[in-house]
Amino acid sequence: MAADETAPAPRGKVTITEIARRAGVSVPTVSRVVNGRSDVSPATRARVEDLLRLHGYRKRPAALPSRAALLDLVFNNLDSPWAVEIIRGVEEAAHAAGAGTVVSAIHGRTGDAREWMRNLRARASDGVILVTSALEPPLHEQLRILGVPLVVVDPMGSPAFDTPTIGAANWSGGLAATEHLLSLGHRRIGLIAGPPRLLCSRARFDGYRAALEAAGVALDESLVVPGDFHPESGFTGCNALLDLAEPPTALFAASDQMALGAIEALRRRGLRVPEDMSVVGFDDLSEVRWSAPPLTTIRQPLADMGQLAVRTVLRLARGERPDSPRVELGTELVVRASTAPPAPAP
């Protein structure tokens, strides 16, 4: 009896020659598909990719090409100084390694992500750094088939087990921010939280809650309002907290930009920071050192995260394994003039 042409070979054992035979095409055609070349008909590409998936083919690691390496840096959006800090770190490390970078924003839209993937194929990128974004499983699978290494910075959720991630110690940052306010004597501490779909937002909230519990302060759900990391949501969230029958005496905003929005809300009501309300942010963006007053915040090493992502993805491109698949860089409380003990009760 003839062997089943569609039966998968042992995973990782199939060769390009075998894929070509089963697809009824030449070896160079399969090679072009594997390397993301565009000079293959859609029907042939689909047939070859189906066989690559069926047989679990993985592109054999090779040394980086003699040309300068090219890395793709992909954000969900680029409308934040936070993204600029990541880009700064990536650019510094890429320049030191002699690599170029292409920066893209996919805005969470499927069409944008697919267009980006088509462009990635055309330019034969050597690695992808994905920042606070998510790719659909089929696009993630295409990266795997192409053999393009992927590193995720500040992951939205739990990525595939074999994808290296680089983040910050968000839980301990939320803990430190809240502990600082508690140490000053505050007990009614508001929180403007980040988007709940993001892992970093949930970790910062959990740190806030853990600090309250350790101090014997019950969590008051009315003191937790939603935000989206942008100034407008900090402004809106602070106003909602000020409208409570018993407003908080201190506020932890889960991003610096939301903290700046909250400070503006307080200013417009004729309230002073920190005399009437203490405010803590998260990120330590360069601009908050010059806010009025300078902002107490949690510093997360954004540029360092970008630099480490470059070093990690280049190691993967050389066929090396990272020292650890999950890295969390430390956060640090930076005390400035926006926090003080609560005002004495009248």
C-alpha positions as CSV (number, residue, x, y, z in Angstrom):
1,M,0.0,0.0,0.0
2,A,1.3,3.5,-0.9
3,A,2.1,5.8,2.0
4,D,-0.5,8.5,2.8
5,E,0.8,11.7,1.1
6,T,-1.1,13.8,3.7
7,A,0.1,12.0,6.8
8,P,2.3,14.3,8.9
9,A,5.9,13.4,9.4
10,P,7.3,13.5,12.9
11,R,7.2,17.1,14.1
12,G,10.4,19.0,13.3
13,K,11.7,16.2,11.0
14,V,10.2,17.2,7.7
15,T,12.5,18.9,5.1
16,I,11.8,21.5,2.5
17,T,12.4,18.8,-0.2
18,E,9.7,16.7,1.3
19,I,7.3,19.6,1.5
20,A,8.0,20.4,-2.1
21,R,7.3,16.8,-3.2
22,R,4.0,16.7,-1.4
23,A,2.9,20.1,-2.7
24,G,4.0,19.2,-6.3
25,V,6.2,22.3,-6.6
26,S,10.0,22.9,-6.7
27,V,12.2,23.3,-3.7
28,P,13.0,27.0,-4.6
29,T,9.2,27.7,-4.5
30,V,8.9,26.3,-1.0
31,S,12.0,28.3,0.0
32,R,10.4,31.5,-1.3
33,V,7.2,30.8,0.8
34,V,9.2,30.1,3.9
35,N,11.2,33.3,3.5
36,G,8.1,35.4,2.9
37,R,8.9,36.2,-0.8
38,S,6.0,37.7,-2.8
39,D,6.8,36.0,-6.1
40,V,4.5,33.0,-5.4
41,S,0.9,32.6,-6.6
42,P,-1.7,32.8,-3.8
43,A,-3.0,29.3,-4.5
44,T,0.5,27.8,-4.4
45,R,1.4,29.8,-1.2
46,A,-1.7,28.5,0.5
47,R,-1.0,24.9,-0.4
48,V,2.6,25.1,0.8
49,E,1.7,26.9,4.0
50,D,-1.0,24.3,4.7
51,L,1.6,21.6,4.4
52,L,4.1,23.5,6.6
53,R,1.5,23.8,9.3
54,L,0.5,20.1,9.0
55,H,4.0,18.9,9.4
56,G,5.0,21.4,12.0
57,Y,7.9,22.7,9.9
58,R,10.2,25.2,11.6
59,K,12.7,27.3,9.7
60,R,16.2,26.2,10.7
61,P,17.9,28.9,12.8
62,A,20.7,30.6,10.9
63,A,23.2,33.3,11.5
64,L,22.0,36.8,10.9
65,P,22.6,37.9,7.3
66,S,25.6,39.9,6.3
67,R,23.4,42.8,5.6
68,A,22.3,45.0,8.5
69,A,19.5,43.3,10.5
70,L,16.1,44.9,10.3
71,L,13.6,44.8,13.2
72,D,9.9,45.6,13.2
73,L,8.6,47.5,16.3
74,V,4.9,47.3,16.5
75,F,2.5,49.3,18.7
76,N,-1.2,49.3,19.1
77,N,-1.0,53.1,18.8
78,L,1.6,55.8,19.0
79,D,-0.3,58.6,20.7
80,S,1.5,58.5,24.0
81,P,4.9,59.8,25.4
82,W,5.1,56.3,26.9
83,A,5.6,54.9,23.4
84,V,8.3,57.4,22.7
85,E,10.3,56.1,25.7
86,I,10.1,52.5,24.4
87,I,11.1,53.7,20.9
88,R,14.1,55.6,22.4
89,G,15.4,52.4,24.1
90,V,14.8,50.3,21.0
91,E,16.6,52.8,18.7
92,E,19.6,53.0,21.1
93,A,20.1,49.2,21.3
94,A,19.4,48.7,17.6
95,H,21.9,51.4,16.6
96,A,24.5,49.8,18.9
97,A,23.9,46.4,17.2
98,G,24.0,47.9,13.7
99,A,20.4,47.1,13.1
100,G,17.6,49.1,11.6
101,T,14.1,49.5,12.8
102,V,10.6,49.9,11.2
103,V,8.0,51.4,13.6
104,S,4.3,50.5,12.9
105,A,1.0,51.1,14.6
106,I,-1.8,48.6,14.0
107,H,-4.5,50.3,16.1
108,G,-6.1,47.0,17.1
109,R,-7.7,46.6,13.6
110,T,-7.5,43.3,11.8
111,G,-7.0,45.0,8.4
112,D,-4.1,47.0,9.7
113,A,-2.4,44.0,11.2
114,R,-2.8,42.0,8.0
115,E,-1.4,44.8,5.9
116,W,1.6,45.0,8.3
117,M,2.1,41.3,7.9
118,R,2.2,41.7,4.1
119,N,4.8,44.5,4.4
120,L,6.8,42.3,6.8
121,R,7.0,39.5,4.3
122,A,8.2,42.0,1.6
123,R,11.0,43.5,3.6
124,A,12.2,40.2,5.1
125,S,12.4,41.5,8.7
126,D,14.8,39.6,11.0
127,G,12.6,40.0,14.2
128,V,9.5,41.5,15.6
129,I,9.0,43.4,18.9
130,L,5.3,43.7,19.8
131,V,4.4,46.3,22.4
132,T,1.1,46.2,24.3
133,S,-0.6,44.7,21.3
134,A,-2.0,41.3,20.2
135,L,-1.8,39.5,16.9
136,E,-4.6,37.2,15.8
137,P,-3.5,33.5,16.0
138,P,-3.3,33.1,12.2
139,L,-0.8,36.0,12.0
140,H,1.1,34.7,14.9
141,E,1.3,31.3,13.1
142,Q,2.5,33.1,10.0
143,L,5.4,34.5,11.9
144,R,6.2,31.0,13.2
145,I,6.2,29.6,9.7
146,L,8.4,32.4,8.4
147,G,10.8,31.7,11.2
148,V,10.7,35.4,12.3
149,P,11.4,35.6,16.1
150,L,8.9,37.5,18.3
151,V,9.4,39.3,21.6
152,V,6.4,40.9,23.4
153,V,6.9,44.0,25.6
154,D,4.3,44.8,28.2
155,P,2.0,41.9,27.1
156,M,-1.7,42.5,27.1
157,G,-2.3,39.1,28.5
158,S,-0.6,35.7,28.8
159,P,1.1,35.1,25.4
160,A,2.0,31.7,24.0
161,F,4.4,29.8,26.3
162,D,7.2,29.9,23.8
163,T,7.1,33.7,23.2
164,P,9.6,35.7,25.4
165,T,8.0,38.7,27.2
166,I,9.5,41.8,28.8
167,G,7.6,43.8,31.3
168,A,7.8,45.9,34.5
169,A,7.0,44.9,38.1
170,N,3.5,46.5,37.9
171,W,2.2,44.8,41.0
172,S,5.0,46.0,43.2
173,G,4.7,49.4,41.6
174,G,1.0,49.6,42.6
175,L,1.9,48.4,46.0
176,A,4.6,51.0,46.5
177,A,2.4,53.9,45.3
178,T,-0.3,53.0,47.7
179,E,2.0,52.2,50.6
180,H,3.6,55.7,50.2
181,L,0.2,57.4,50.5
182,L,-0.7,55.2,53.5
183,S,2.6,56.1,55.2
184,L,1.7,59.8,54.9
185,G,-1.5,59.1,56.8
186,H,-4.1,58.8,54.0
187,R,-6.8,56.2,54.4
188,R,-9.3,57.2,51.7
189,I,-7.2,56.6,48.6
190,G,-8.8,56.8,45.2
191,L,-7.6,54.8,42.2
192,I,-8.0,55.8,38.5
193,A,-7.4,52.3,37.0
194,G,-6.1,51.4,33.5
195,P,-8.0,49.3,30.9
196,P,-8.9,46.0,32.6
197,R,-8.1,44.0,29.5
198,L,-4.4,44.9,30.0
199,L,-2.3,42.7,32.3
200,C,-0.4,45.7,33.6
201,S,-3.6,47.5,34.6
202,R,-4.8,44.4,36.6
203,A,-1.4,44.1,38.3
204,R,-1.4,47.7,39.4
205,F,-4.9,47.4,40.8
206,D,-3.9,44.2,42.6
207,G,-0.9,46.0,44.2
208,Y,-3.2,48.9,45.3
209,R,-5.6,46.4,46.9
210,A,-2.8,44.4,48.5
211,A,-1.3,47.5,50.2
212,L,-4.8,48.5,51.6
213,E,-5.4,45.0,52.9
214,A,-1.9,44.9,54.6
215,A,-2.7,48.2,56.3
216,G,-6.1,47.0,57.5
217,V,-8.0,49.4,55.2
218,A,-11.0,48.0,53.6
219,L,-11.3,48.3,49.8
220,D,-14.0,50.8,48.9
221,E,-15.2,50.1,45.4
222,S,-16.6,53.6,45.1
223,L,-13.0,55.0,45.2
224,V,-12.0,53.0,42.1
225,V,-12.9,54.6,38.8
226,P,-12.0,53.4,35.2
227,G,-9.5,55.1,33.0
228,D,-7.7,54.4,29.7
229,F,-4.2,55.8,30.5
230,H,-4.9,59.1,28.7
231,P,-5.3,62.5,30.4
232,E,-9.0,62.9,29.6
233,S,-9.9,59.8,31.6
234,G,-7.8,61.1,34.5
235,F,-9.7,64.4,34.3
236,T,-13.1,62.6,34.2
237,G,-12.1,60.1,36.9
238,C,-10.9,62.7,39.3
239,N,-14.1,64.7,38.9
240,A,-16.1,61.6,39.6
241,L,-14.2,61.0,42.8
242,L,-14.6,64.7,43.9
243,D,-18.3,64.4,43.4
244,L,-18.5,61.7,46.1
245,A,-20.2,62.6,49.4
246,E,-16.8,61.8,51.0
247,P,-14.0,62.4,48.4
248,P,-10.6,60.7,48.9
249,T,-7.7,62.7,50.3
250,A,-5.2,61.0,48.0
251,L,-5.3,59.6,44.5
252,F,-3.2,56.9,42.7
253,A,-3.5,57.3,38.9
254,A,-2.3,54.2,37.1
255,S,-0.4,56.3,34.5
256,D,1.3,59.7,34.6
257,Q,-0.9,61.1,31.9
258,M,-4.0,60.3,33.9
259,A,-2.4,61.9,36.9
260,L,-1.8,65.1,34.9
261,G,-5.5,65.0,33.9
262,A,-6.5,64.6,37.5
263,I,-4.3,67.6,38.6
264,E,-6.0,69.7,36.0
265,A,-9.5,68.7,37.3
266,L,-8.4,69.7,40.8
267,R,-7.0,73.0,39.6
268,R,-10.3,73.9,37.8
269,R,-12.1,73.3,41.1
270,G,-9.8,75.6,43.0
271,L,-8.2,72.7,44.9
272,R,-4.4,72.5,45.5
273,V,-2.0,69.6,45.1
274,P,-0.9,68.3,47.6
275,E,-2.6,70.5,50.2
276,D,-6.1,69.4,49.3
277,M,-5.3,66.1,47.6
278,S,-2.1,64.1,47.1
279,V,-1.5,62.6,43.7
280,V,0.7,59.7,42.6
281,G,1.2,58.6,39.0
282,F,2.9,55.7,37.2
283,D,5.6,55.7,34.5
284,D,7.9,58.7,35.3
285,L,7.6,60.3,31.9
286,S,10.1,63.2,31.5
287,E,7.3,65.8,31.5
288,V,6.1,65.0,35.0
289,R,9.3,66.5,36.5
290,W,8.1,69.9,35.3
291,S,4.4,69.6,36.2
292,A,3.0,71.9,38.8
293,P,3.8,70.5,41.3
294,P,6.4,68.0,40.2
295,L,4.7,64.6,40.3
296,T,5.4,61.7,42.7
297,T,5.3,58.6,40.6
298,I,6.4,55.0,40.0
299,R,9.3,54.8,37.6
300,Q,9.1,52.0,35.2
301,P,12.2,51.5,33.0
302,L,10.6,51.9,29.6
303,A,13.8,52.6,27.6
304,D,15.5,49.7,29.4
305,M,12.6,47.4,28.4
306,G,13.1,48.5,24.7
307,Q,16.8,47.9,24.9
308,L,16.4,44.4,26.4
309,A,13.7,43.6,23.7
310,V,16.3,44.3,21.0
311,R,19.0,42.2,22.6
312,T,16.5,39.3,23.1
313,V,15.1,39.3,19.6
314,L,18.6,39.5,18.0
315,R,19.6,36.5,20.1
316,L,16.6,34.6,18.9
317,A,17.5,35.6,15.3
318,R,20.9,34.0,15.8
319,G,19.3,30.8,17.0
320,E,20.1,31.4,20.7
321,R,17.7,31.0,23.6
322,P,17.1,33.9,26.0
323,D,18.3,33.6,29.5
324,S,14.6,33.7,30.7
325,P,11.4,33.6,28.7
326,R,9.7,36.0,31.2
327,V,11.5,39.1,32.4
328,E,10.1,41.8,34.7
329,L,12.3,44.8,35.3
330,G,12.0,46.6,38.6
331,T,9.9,49.7,39.3
332,E,10.8,52.4,41.8
333,L,8.9,55.0,43.8
334,V,10.1,58.6,43.0
335,V,8.9,61.0,45.6
336,R,8.4,64.6,44.5
337,A,6.1,67.5,45.6
338,S,2.7,66.2,44.7
339,T,2.2,64.1,47.9
340,A,2.0,65.2,51.6
341,P,0.1,64.2,54.7
342,P,-3.7,64.8,54.6
343,A,-4.9,68.2,55.7
344,P,-6.2,68.2,59.4
345,A,-9.9,67.8,59.7
346,P,-11.7,71.1,60.3
